[in-house]
Amino acid sequence: MKQITSVSCPTCNKDVIWNKESKWRPFCSERCKLIDLGEWASESHRIPGQELPSPMEPDDDKH
Ligand SMILES: [Zn+2]
């Protein structure tokens, strides 16, 4: 007898079958996982003012 375990996706509450093929479990998809990680990151792992200006100066010194 095979038992099917399912959980609800923490992001969208969709049923997710808990098996090897559900590689994003407990999320239903990669997207939901990223959304959840993103929320977690923005709540407790926010890096303030991390804006690195990318220098777009032409290489005039080089030939
Ligand atoms: Zn989901």
N, CA, C, O and the ligand as a Tripos MOL2 file, in Angstrom:
@<TRIPOS>MOLECULE
protein
  253   251    64     0     0
PROTEIN
NO_CHARGES

@<TRIPOS>ATOM
      1 N           0.8390   -1.2080    0.0000 N.3       1 MET1
      2 CA          0.0000    0.0000    0.0000 C.3       1 MET1
      3 C           0.8690    1.2510    0.0000 C.2       1 MET1
      4 O           1.7230    1.4430    0.8660 O.2       1 MET1
      5 N           0.6290    2.0810   -0.9810 N.am      2 LYS2
      6 CA          1.4560    3.2770   -1.0850 C.3       2 LYS2
      7 C           0.7460    4.4530   -0.4290 C.2       2 LYS2
      8 O          -0.4170    4.7480   -0.7040 O.2       2 LYS2
      9 N           1.4730    5.0910    0.4240 N.am      3 GLN3
     10 CA          0.8720    6.2200    1.1110 C.3       3 GLN3
     11 C           1.2780    7.5150    0.4260 C.2       3 GLN3
     12 O           2.4500    7.7450    0.1270 O.2       3 GLN3
     13 N           0.3040    8.3330    0.1910 N.am      4 ILE4
     14 CA          0.6050    9.6110   -0.4440 C.3       4 ILE4
     15 C           0.5860   10.7070    0.6040 C.2       4 ILE4
     16 O          -0.4100   10.9270    1.2930 O.2       4 ILE4
     17 N           1.6860   11.3660    0.6980 N.am      5 THR5
     18 CA          1.7650   12.4820    1.6250 C.3       5 THR5
     19 C           1.6860   13.7680    0.8340 C.2       5 THR5
     20 O           2.3820   13.9390   -0.1660 O.2       5 THR5
     21 N           0.8510   14.6530    1.2770 N.am      6 SER6
     22 CA          0.8180   15.9410    0.5990 C.3       6 SER6
     23 C           0.8310   17.0620    1.6230 C.2       6 SER6
     24 O           0.3280   16.9280    2.7380 O.2       6 SER6
     25 N           1.4080   18.1430    1.2160 N.am      7 VAL7
     26 CA          1.4850   19.3130    2.0810 C.3       7 VAL7
     27 C           0.9260   20.5000    1.3100 C.2       7 VAL7
     28 O           0.6920   20.4160    0.1040 O.2       7 VAL7
     29 N           0.7190   21.5840    2.0030 N.am      8 SER8
     30 CA          0.2710   22.7840    1.3120 C.3       8 SER8
     31 C           1.4660   23.6850    1.0710 C.2       8 SER8
     32 O           2.3110   23.8840    1.9440 O.2       8 SER8
     33 N           1.5130   24.2140   -0.1180 N.am      9 CYS9
     34 CA          2.5750   25.1450   -0.4430 C.3       9 CYS9
     35 C           2.4670   26.3590    0.4780 C.2       9 CYS9
     36 O           1.4090   26.9830    0.5610 O.2       9 CYS9
     37 N           3.5510   26.6940    1.1650 N.am     10 PRO10
     38 CA          3.5230   27.8240    2.1020 C.3      10 PRO10
     39 C           3.2150   29.1570    1.4180 C.2      10 PRO10
     40 O           2.7480   30.1010    2.0560 O.2      10 PRO10
     41 N           3.4760   29.2160    0.1460 N.am     11 THR11
     42 CA          3.2670   30.4740   -0.5550 C.3      11 THR11
     43 C           1.8480   30.6040   -1.0930 C.2      11 THR11
     44 O           1.2000   31.6310   -0.8950 O.2      11 THR11
     45 N           1.3670   29.5760   -1.7670 N.am     12 CYS12
     46 CA          0.0590   29.7190   -2.4140 C.3      12 CYS12
     47 C          -0.9730   28.7130   -1.9140 C.2      12 CYS12
     48 O          -2.1030   28.6890   -2.4020 O.2      12 CYS12
     49 N          -0.5900   27.8780   -0.9390 N.am     13 ASN13
     50 CA         -1.5240   26.9260   -0.3270 C.3      13 ASN13
     51 C          -2.0010   25.8110   -1.2440 C.2      13 ASN13
     52 O          -2.9480   25.0950   -0.9190 O.2      13 ASN13
     53 N          -1.3580   25.6670   -2.3660 N.am     14 LYS14
     54 CA         -1.7210   24.5810   -3.2610 C.3      14 LYS14
     55 C          -1.2260   23.2730   -2.6800 C.2      14 LYS14
     56 O          -0.2110   23.2350   -1.9860 O.2      14 LYS14
     57 N          -1.9520   22.1940   -2.9690 N.am     15 ASP15
     58 CA         -1.4960   20.8880   -2.4970 C.3      15 ASP15
     59 C          -0.2440   20.4580   -3.2450 C.2      15 ASP15
     60 O          -0.1790   20.5200   -4.4730 O.2      15 ASP15
     61 N           0.7300   20.0270   -2.4890 N.am     16 VAL16
     62 CA          1.9670   19.5500   -3.0870 C.3      16 VAL16
     63 C           2.1710   18.1160   -2.6510 C.2      16 VAL16
     64 O           2.2100   17.8270   -1.4560 O.2      16 VAL16
     65 N           2.3030   17.2160   -3.6120 N.am     17 ILE17
     66 CA          2.5790   15.8270   -3.2710 C.3      17 ILE17
     67 C           4.0300   15.7170   -2.8220 C.2      17 ILE17
     68 O           4.9540   16.1440   -3.5150 O.2      17 ILE17
     69 N           4.1950   15.1420   -1.6620 N.am     18 TRP18
     70 CA          5.5260   15.0640   -1.0790 C.3      18 TRP18
     71 C           6.2120   13.7890   -1.5690 C.2      18 TRP18
     72 O           6.0810   12.7290   -0.9570 O.2      18 TRP18
     73 N           6.9320   13.8990   -2.6620 N.am     19 ASN19
     74 CA          7.7270   12.7770   -3.1310 C.3      19 ASN19
     75 C           8.9780   13.2750   -3.8350 C.2      19 ASN19
     76 O           9.2470   14.4740   -3.9040 O.2      19 ASN19
     77 N           9.7250   12.3240   -4.3490 N.am     20 LYS20
     78 CA         10.9890   12.6940   -4.9620 C.3      20 LYS20
     79 C          10.8240   13.6500   -6.1310 C.2      20 LYS20
     80 O          11.6780   14.4930   -6.4070 O.2      20 LYS20
     81 N           9.6900   13.4860   -6.8070 N.am     21 GLU21
     82 CA          9.5150   14.3020   -7.9970 C.3      21 GLU21
     83 C           9.1520   15.7420   -7.6910 C.2      21 GLU21
     84 O           9.3130   16.6280   -8.5300 O.2      21 GLU21
     85 N           8.6580   15.9660   -6.4780 N.am     22 SER22
     86 CA          8.3410   17.3410   -6.1070 C.3      22 SER22
     87 C           9.6000   18.0070   -5.5840 C.2      22 SER22
     88 O           9.8320   18.0970   -4.3790 O.2      22 SER22
     89 N          10.3840   18.4580   -6.5040 N.am     23 LYS23
     90 CA         11.7000   18.9100   -6.0620 C.3      23 LYS23
     91 C          11.6750   20.2550   -5.3610 C.2      23 LYS23
     92 O          12.6680   20.6680   -4.7630 O.2      23 LYS23
     93 N          10.5460   20.9360   -5.4340 N.am     24 TRP24
     94 CA         10.4790   22.2330   -4.7540 C.3      24 TRP24
     95 C           9.7170   22.1440   -3.4460 C.2      24 TRP24
     96 O           9.4390   23.1600   -2.8090 O.2      24 TRP24
     97 N           9.3770   20.9170   -3.0460 N.am     25 ARG25
     98 CA          8.6360   20.7720   -1.8030 C.3      25 ARG25
     99 C           9.3620   21.4430   -0.6430 C.2      25 ARG25
    100 O          10.5930   21.4380   -0.6350 O.2      25 ARG25
    101 N           8.6890   22.0010    0.3050 N.am     26 PRO26
    102 CA          7.2300   21.9930    0.4250 C.3      26 PRO26
    103 C           6.5260   22.9930   -0.4860 C.2      26 PRO26
    104 O           5.3210   23.2040   -0.3520 O.2      26 PRO26
    105 N           7.2410   23.5950   -1.3870 N.am     27 PHE27
    106 CA          6.6090   24.5400   -2.2950 C.3      27 PHE27
    107 C           6.1290   23.7940   -3.5290 C.2      27 PHE27
    108 O           6.6230   22.7110   -3.8440 O.2      27 PHE27
    109 N           5.1630   24.3800   -4.2250 N.am     28 CYS28
    110 CA          4.6270   23.7040   -5.4000 C.3      28 CYS28
    111 C           5.5040   23.9450   -6.6110 C.2      28 CYS28
    112 O           5.4380   23.2010   -7.5900 O.2      28 CYS28
    113 N           6.3090   24.9610   -6.5500 N.am     29 SER29
    114 CA          7.1270   25.2800   -7.7120 C.3      29 SER29
    115 C           8.3250   26.1110   -7.2910 C.2      29 SER29
    116 O           8.4020   26.6170   -6.1720 O.2      29 SER29
    117 N           9.2430   26.2320   -8.2140 N.am     30 GLU30
    118 CA         10.4160   27.0430   -7.9280 C.3      30 GLU30
    119 C          10.0100   28.4740   -7.6330 C.2      30 GLU30
    120 O          10.5860   29.1380   -6.7720 O.2      30 GLU30
    121 N           9.0210   28.9290   -8.3530 N.am     31 ARG31
    122 CA          8.5840   30.3030   -8.2020 C.3      31 ARG31
    123 C           8.1210   30.5800   -6.7680 C.2      31 ARG31
    124 O           8.4940   31.5830   -6.1600 O.2      31 ARG31
    125 N           7.2970   29.6600   -6.2460 N.am     32 CYS32
    126 CA          6.8040   29.8540   -4.8890 C.3      32 CYS32
    127 C           7.9460   29.8100   -3.8900 C.2      32 CYS32
    128 O           7.9410   30.5300   -2.8910 O.2      32 CYS32
    129 N           8.9100   28.9710   -4.1630 N.am     33 LYS33
    130 CA         10.0480   28.9060   -3.2630 C.3      33 LYS33
    131 C          10.8110   30.2300   -3.2640 C.2      33 LYS33
    132 O          11.1950   30.7460   -2.2150 O.2      33 LYS33
    133 N          11.0160   30.7600   -4.4500 N.am     34 LEU34
    134 CA         11.7470   32.0130   -4.5420 C.3      34 LEU34
    135 C          10.9750   33.1590   -3.9140 C.2      34 LEU34
    136 O          11.5510   34.0520   -3.2930 O.2      34 LEU34
    137 N           9.6740   33.1170   -4.0860 N.am     35 ILE35
    138 CA          8.8540   34.1610   -3.4730 C.3      35 ILE35
    139 C           9.0140   34.1130   -1.9630 C.2      35 ILE35
    140 O           9.1830   35.1400   -1.3050 O.2      35 ILE35
    141 N           8.9570   32.8990   -1.4260 N.am     36 ASP36
    142 CA          9.0810   32.7590    0.0150 C.3      36 ASP36
    143 C          10.4650   33.1780    0.4950 C.2      36 ASP36
    144 O          10.6000   33.8840    1.4940 O.2      36 ASP36
    145 N          11.4670   32.7450   -0.2140 N.am     37 LEU37
    146 CA         12.8280   33.1370    0.1570 C.3      37 LEU37
    147 C          13.0010   34.6430    0.0440 C.2      37 LEU37
    148 O          13.6830   35.2670    0.8570 O.2      37 LEU37
    149 N          12.3770   35.2140   -0.9680 N.am     38 GLY38
    150 CA         12.4760   36.6510   -1.1620 C.3      38 GLY38
    151 C          11.8540   37.4110   -0.0110 C.2      38 GLY38
    152 O          12.3980   38.4160    0.4460 O.2      38 GLY38
    153 N          10.7100   36.9300    0.4590 N.am     39 GLU39
    154 CA         10.0710   37.6000    1.5850 C.3      39 GLU39
    155 C          10.9160   37.4830    2.8260 C.2      39 GLU39
    156 O          11.0740   38.4300    3.5960 O.2      39 GLU39
    157 N          11.4560   36.2940    2.9990 N.am     40 TRP40
    158 CA         12.3190   36.0910    4.1610 C.3      40 TRP40
    159 C          13.5230   37.0190    4.0690 C.2      40 TRP40
    160 O          13.9190   37.6400    5.0560 O.2      40 TRP40
    161 N          14.0910   37.1060    2.8950 N.am     41 ALA41
    162 CA         15.2810   37.9230    2.7130 C.3      41 ALA41
    163 C          14.9780   39.3920    2.9580 C.2      41 ALA41
    164 O          15.7770   40.1070    3.5640 O.2      41 ALA41
    165 N          13.8290   39.8360    2.4870 N.am     42 SER42
    166 CA         13.5480   41.2560    2.6390 C.3      42 SER42
    167 C          13.1880   41.5990    4.0780 C.2      42 SER42
    168 O          13.3250   42.7460    4.5020 O.2      42 SER42
    169 N          12.7270   40.5990    4.8280 N.am     43 GLU43
    170 CA         12.3740   40.8950    6.2100 C.3      43 GLU43
    171 C          13.5870   40.9280    7.1320 C.2      43 GLU43
    172 O          13.7300   41.8340    7.9540 O.2      43 GLU43
    173 N          14.4530   39.9390    6.9890 N.am     44 SER44
    174 CA         15.5250   39.8430    7.9780 C.3      44 SER44
    175 C          16.9250   39.9460    7.3950 C.2      44 SER44
    176 O          17.9080   39.9900    8.1350 O.2      44 SER44
    177 N          17.0150   39.9840    6.1180 N.am     45 HIS45
    178 CA         18.3510   40.0230    5.5310 C.3      45 HIS45
    179 C          18.5230   41.2000    4.5990 C.2      45 HIS45
    180 O          19.2480   41.1200    3.6070 O.2      45 HIS45
    181 N          17.8660   42.2730    4.9140 N.am     46 ARG46
    182 CA         17.9690   43.4140    4.0170 C.3      46 ARG46
    183 C          19.3340   44.0860    4.1580 C.2      46 ARG46
    184 O          19.8010   44.3610    5.2630 O.2      46 ARG46
    185 N          19.9420   44.3340    3.0420 N.am     47 ILE47
    186 CA         21.2300   45.0340    3.0630 C.3      47 ILE47
    187 C          20.9790   46.4820    2.6630 C.2      47 ILE47
    188 O          20.6270   46.7630    1.5170 O.2      47 ILE47
    189 N          21.1580   47.3930    3.6050 N.am     48 PRO48
    190 CA         20.8310   48.7950    3.3210 C.3      48 PRO48
    191 C          21.8670   49.4630    2.4290 C.2      48 PRO48
    192 O          23.0740   49.3150    2.6180 O.2      48 PRO48
    193 N          21.3650   50.1860    1.4720 N.am     49 GLY49
    194 CA         22.2230   51.0090    0.6320 C.3      49 GLY49
    195 C          23.2970   50.2680   -0.1260 C.2      49 GLY49
    196 O          24.3880   50.7910   -0.3510 O.2      49 GLY49
    197 N          22.9880   49.0630   -0.5120 N.am     50 GLN50
    198 CA         23.9880   48.3210   -1.2680 C.3      50 GLN50
    199 C          23.8170   48.5980   -2.7510 C.2      50 GLN50
    200 O          23.3670   47.7440   -3.5160 O.2      50 GLN50
    201 N          24.1830   49.7990   -3.1350 N.am     51 GLU51
    202 CA         24.0740   50.1450   -4.5480 C.3      51 GLU51
    203 C          25.4480   50.4670   -5.0890 C.2      51 GLU51
    204 O          25.9950   51.5470   -4.8640 O.2      51 GLU51
    205 N          25.9780   49.5220   -5.7920 N.am     52 LEU52
    206 CA         27.3020   49.7340   -6.3540 C.3      52 LEU52
    207 C          27.1700   50.3780   -7.7230 C.2      52 LEU52
    208 O          26.5740   49.8090   -8.6380 O.2      52 LEU52
    209 N          27.7310   51.5640   -7.8500 N.am     53 PRO53
    210 CA         27.6920   52.2080   -9.1650 C.3      53 PRO53
    211 C          28.6130   51.4740  -10.1270 C.2      53 PRO53
    212 O          29.7680   51.1890   -9.8140 O.2      53 PRO53
    213 N          28.0860   51.1810  -11.2840 N.am     54 SER54
    214 CA         28.9370   50.4920  -12.2470 C.3      54 SER54
    215 C          29.6080   51.5210  -13.1460 C.2      54 SER54
    216 O          28.9400   52.2570  -13.8720 O.2      54 SER54
    217 N          30.8880   51.5640  -13.0910 N.am     55 PRO55
    218 CA         31.6260   52.5510  -13.8870 C.3      55 PRO55
    219 C          31.5200   52.2470  -15.3730 C.2      55 PRO55
    220 O          31.8300   51.1510  -15.8390 O.2      55 PRO55
    221 N          31.0760   53.2480  -16.0800 N.am     56 MET56
    222 CA         30.9060   53.0540  -17.5200 C.3      56 MET56
    223 C          31.8790   53.9260  -18.2900 C.2      56 MET56
    224 O          31.5740   54.3860  -19.3910 O.2      56 MET56
    225 N          33.0540   54.1540  -17.7110 N.am     57 GLU57
    226 CA         34.0100   55.0000  -18.3890 C.3      57 GLU57
    227 C          34.7460   54.2330  -19.4840 C.2      57 GLU57
    228 O          35.1300   53.0760  -19.3120 O.2      57 GLU57
    229 N          34.9230   54.8830  -20.5630 N.am     58 PRO58
    230 CA         35.6450   54.2250  -21.6740 C.3      58 PRO58
    231 C          37.1320   54.0820  -21.3620 C.2      58 PRO58
    232 O          37.7260   54.9020  -20.6610 O.2      58 PRO58
    233 N          37.6950   53.0440  -21.8900 N.am     59 ASP59
    234 CA         39.1100   52.7670  -21.6440 C.3      59 ASP59
    235 C          40.0050   53.6240  -22.5230 C.2      59 ASP59
    236 O          40.5570   53.1580  -23.5210 O.2      59 ASP59
    237 N          40.1360   54.8740  -22.1370 N.am     60 ASP60
    238 CA         40.9060   55.7640  -23.0080 C.3      60 ASP60
    239 C          42.4150   55.5690  -22.8590 C.2      60 ASP60
    240 O          43.1840   55.8520  -23.7770 O.2      60 ASP60
    241 N          42.8210   55.0790  -21.6850 N.am     61 ASP61
    242 CA         44.2460   54.8920  -21.4680 C.3      61 ASP61
    243 C          44.8060   53.8120  -22.3810 C.2      61 ASP61
    244 O          45.9420   53.8610  -22.8540 O.2      61 ASP61
    245 N          43.9310   52.8330  -22.5970 N.am     62 LYS62
    246 CA         44.3880   51.7330  -23.4590 C.3      62 LYS62
    247 C          44.2790   52.1650  -24.9070 C.2      62 LYS62
    248 O          43.1610   52.3360  -25.3950 O.2      62 LYS62
    249 N          45.2790   52.3340  -25.5540 N.am     63 HIS63
    250 CA         45.3400   52.5610  -26.9710 C.3      63 HIS63
    251 C          44.0800   53.1110  -27.5980 C.2      63 HIS63
    252 O          44.0400   53.3370  -28.8070 O.2      63 HIS63
    253 ZN          2.8360   27.4820   -4.5360 Zn       64 ZN64
@<TRIPOS>BOND
     1     1     2 1
     2     2     3 1
     3     3     4 2
     4     3     5 am
     5     5     6 1
     6     6     7 1
     7     7     8 2
     8     7     9 am
     9     9    10 1
    10    10    11 1
    11    11    12 2
    12    11    13 am
    13    13    14 1
    14    14    15 1
    15    15    16 2
    16    15    17 am
    17    17    18 1
    18    18    19 1
    19    19    20 2
    20    19    21 am
    21    21    22 1
    22    22    23 1
    23    23    24 2
    24    23    25 am
    25    25    26 1
    26    26    27 1
    27    27    28 2
    28    27    29 am
    29    29    30 1
    30    30    31 1
    31    31    32 2
    32    31    33 am
    33    33    34 1
    34    34    35 1
    35    35    36 2
    36    35    37 am
    37    37    38 1
    38    38    39 1
    39    39    40 2
    40    39    41 am
    41    41    42 1
    42    42    43 1
    43    43    44 2
    44    43    45 am
    45    45    46 1
    46    46    47 1
    47    47    48 2
    48    47    49 am
    49    49    50 1
    50    50    51 1
    51    51    52 2
    52    51    53 am
    53    53    54 1
    54    54    55 1
    55    55    56 2
    56    55    57 am
    57    57    58 1
    58    58    59 1
    59    59    60 2
    60    59    61 am
    61    61    62 1
    62    62    63 1
    63    63    64 2
    64    63    65 am
    65    65    66 1
    66    66    67 1
    67    67    68 2
    68    67    69 am
    69    69    70 1
    70    70    71 1
    71    71    72 2
    72    71    73 am
    73    73    74 1
    74    74    75 1
    75    75    76 2
    76    75    77 am
    77    77    78 1
    78    78    79 1
    79    79    80 2
    80    79    81 am
    81    81    82 1
    82    82    83 1
    83    83    84 2
    84    83    85 am
    85    85    86 1
    86    86    87 1
    87    87    88 2
    88    87    89 am
    89    89    90 1
    90    90    91 1
    91    91    92 2
    92    91    93 am
    93    93    94 1
    94    94    95 1
    95    95    96 2
    96    95    97 am
    97    97    98 1
    98    98    99 1
    99    99   100 2
   100    99   101 am
   101   101   102 1
   102   102   103 1
   103   103   104 2
   104   103   105 am
   105   105   106 1
   106   106   107 1
   107   107   108 2
   108   107   109 am
   109   109   110 1
   110   110   111 1
   111   111   112 2
   112   111   113 am
   113   113   114 1
   114   114   115 1
   115   115   116 2
   116   115   117 am
   117   117   118 1
   118   118   119 1
   119   119   120 2
   120   119   121 am
   121   121   122 1
   122   122   123 1
   123   123   124 2
   124   123   125 am
   125   125   126 1
   126   126   127 1
   127   127   128 2
   128   127   129 am
   129   129   130 1
   130   130   131 1
   131   131   132 2
   132   131   133 am
   133   133   134 1
   134   134   135 1
   135   135   136 2
   136   135   137 am
   137   137   138 1
   138   138   139 1
   139   139   140 2
   140   139   141 am
   141   141   142 1
   142   142   143 1
   143   143   144 2
   144   143   145 am
   145   145   146 1
   146   146   147 1
   147   147   148 2
   148   147   149 am
   149   149   150 1
   150   150   151 1
   151   151   152 2
   152   151   153 am
   153   153   154 1
   154   154   155 1
   155   155   156 2
   156   155   157 am
   157   157   158 1
   158   158   159 1
   159   159   160 2
   160   159   161 am
   161   161   162 1
   162   162   163 1
   163   163   164 2
   164   163   165 am
   165   165   166 1
   166   166   167 1
   167   167   168 2
   168   167   169 am
   169   169   170 1
   170   170   171 1
   171   171   172 2
   172   171   173 am
   173   173   174 1
   174   174   175 1
   175   175   176 2
   176   175   177 am
   177   177   178 1
   178   178   179 1
   179   179   180 2
   180   179   181 am
   181   181   182 1
   182   182   183 1
   183   183   184 2
   184   183   185 am
   185   185   186 1
   186   186   187 1
   187   187   188 2
   188   187   189 am
   189   189   190 1
   190   190   191 1
   191   191   192 2
   192   191   193 am
   193   193   194 1
   194   194   195 1
   195   195   196 2
   196   195   197 am
   197   197   198 1
   198   198   199 1
   199   199   200 2
   200   199   201 am
   201   201   202 1
   202   202   203 1
   203   203   204 2
   204   203   205 am
   205   205   206 1
   206   206   207 1
   207   207   208 2
   208   207   209 am
   209   209   210 1
   210   210   211 1
   211   211   212 2
   212   211   213 am
   213   213   214 1
   214   214   215 1
   215   215   216 2
   216   215   217 am
   217   217   218 1
   218   218   219 1
   219   219   220 2
   220   219   221 am
   221   221   222 1
   222   222   223 1
   223   223   224 2
   224   223   225 am
   225   225   226 1
   226   226   227 1
   227   227   228 2
   228   227   229 am
   229   229   230 1
   230   230   231 1
   231   231   232 2
   232   231   233 am
   233   233   234 1
   234   234   235 1
   235   235   236 2
   236   235   237 am
   237   237   238 1
   238   238   239 1
   239   239   240 2
   240   239   241 am
   241   241   242 1
   242   242   243 1
   243   243   244 2
   244   243   245 am
   245   245   246 1
   246   246   247 1
   247   247   248 2
   248   247   249 am
   249   249   250 1
   250   250   251 1
   251   251   252 2
@<TRIPOS>SUBSTRUCTURE
     1 MET1         2 RESIDUE 1 A MET
     2 LYS2         6 RESIDUE 1 A LYS
     3 GLN3        10 RESIDUE 1 A GLN
     4 ILE4        14 RESIDUE 1 A ILE
     5 THR5        18 RESIDUE 1 A THR
     6 SER6        22 RESIDUE 1 A SER
     7 VAL7        26 RESIDUE 1 A VAL
     8 SER8        30 RESIDUE 1 A SER
     9 CYS9        34 RESIDUE 1 A CYS
    10 PRO10       38 RESIDUE 1 A PRO
    11 THR11       42 RESIDUE 1 A THR
    12 CYS12       46 RESIDUE 1 A CYS
    13 ASN13       50 RESIDUE 1 A ASN
    14 LYS14       54 RESIDUE 1 A LYS
    15 ASP15       58 RESIDUE 1 A ASP
    16 VAL16       62 RESIDUE 1 A VAL
    17 ILE17       66 RESIDUE 1 A ILE
    18 TRP18       70 RESIDUE 1 A TRP
    19 ASN19       74 RESIDUE 1 A ASN
    20 LYS20       78 RESIDUE 1 A LYS
    21 GLU21       82 RESIDUE 1 A GLU
    22 SER22       86 RESIDUE 1 A SER
    23 LYS23       90 RESIDUE 1 A LYS
    24 TRP24       94 RESIDUE 1 A TRP
    25 ARG25       98 RESIDUE 1 A ARG
    26 PRO26      102 RESIDUE 1 A PRO
    27 PHE27      106 RESIDUE 1 A PHE
    28 CYS28      110 RESIDUE 1 A CYS
    29 SER29      114 RESIDUE 1 A SER
    30 GLU30      118 RESIDUE 1 A GLU
    31 ARG31      122 RESIDUE 1 A ARG
    32 CYS32      126 RESIDUE 1 A CYS
    33 LYS33      130 RESIDUE 1 A LYS
    34 LEU34      134 RESIDUE 1 A LEU
    35 ILE35      138 RESIDUE 1 A ILE
    36 ASP36      142 RESIDUE 1 A ASP
    37 LEU37      146 RESIDUE 1 A LEU
    38 GLY38      150 RESIDUE 1 A GLY
    39 GLU39      154 RESIDUE 1 A GLU
    40 TRP40      158 RESIDUE 1 A TRP
    41 ALA41      162 RESIDUE 1 A ALA
    42 SER42      166 RESIDUE 1 A SER
    43 GLU43      170 RESIDUE 1 A GLU
    44 SER44      174 RESIDUE 1 A SER
    45 HIS45      178 RESIDUE 1 A HIS
    46 ARG46      182 RESIDUE 1 A ARG
    47 ILE47      186 RESIDUE 1 A ILE
    48 PRO48      190 RESIDUE 1 A PRO
    49 GLY49      194 RESIDUE 1 A GLY
    50 GLN50      198 RESIDUE 1 A GLN
    51 GLU51      202 RESIDUE 1 A GLU
    52 LEU52      206 RESIDUE 1 A LEU
    53 PRO53      210 RESIDUE 1 A PRO
    54 SER54      214 RESIDUE 1 A SER
    55 PRO55      218 RESIDUE 1 A PRO
    56 MET56      222 RESIDUE 1 A MET
    57 GLU57      226 RESIDUE 1 A GLU
    58 PRO58      230 RESIDUE 1 A PRO
    59 ASP59      234 RESIDUE 1 A ASP
    60 ASP60      238 RESIDUE 1 A ASP
    61 ASP61      242 RESIDUE 1 A ASP
    62 LYS62      246 RESIDUE 1 A LYS
    63 HIS63      250 RESIDUE 1 A HIS
    64 ZN64       253 GROUP 0 **** ****
